[in-house]
Amino acid sequence: MGTVNASRLLDYLEAPATPAPEPPRRSCFLDYDLPAPTLPPYHTPVFVPAHPRYTDGAAYIVYELFAHPDAGTVALAFTSPRHLADALGEAQPWVATSLGVLAEGMREHGVTVRLDPVVTAPHWTPDDLAAYAGAVR
């Protein structure tokens, strides 16, 4: 998974008007901030901020992790590419995976998954993407 990037989700989150009540603890999936009444099936496709990384001639995909003010390190997952682009910007690189596979992989590393979070600013800009592409060529 690599190192946690320096993004701070706190910089992008809208403050909720009133805190939401805690859902009842009915499922281990609650560890991933997925309330039991709306828990999507294991194989639900999700779109996750990620980008390629190259080391010693090998290429692999790195999920982008964020610092969250309450949940520590989190991975963001979106139920559609449109939701991801609306939250993080059109230039945000991403990969598609299954929610269950993502949640299990993140749990192994003590990382919480946030599904369709409210984010108010892009993470990658077109200039960032162009600079990254130029750096890895």
Secondary structure as UniProt FT lines:
FT   HELIX           9..11
FT   HELIX           28..32
FT   HELIX           36..38
FT   TURN            42..43
FT   STRAND          45..55
FT   TURN            56..57
FT   STRAND          58..63
FT   STRAND          65..68
FT   TURN            69..71
FT   STRAND          72..78
FT   HELIX           81..88
FT   TURN            90..91
FT   STRAND          94..98
FT   HELIX           99..107
FT   TURN            108..110
FT   STRAND          112..115
FT   HELIX           126..136
//
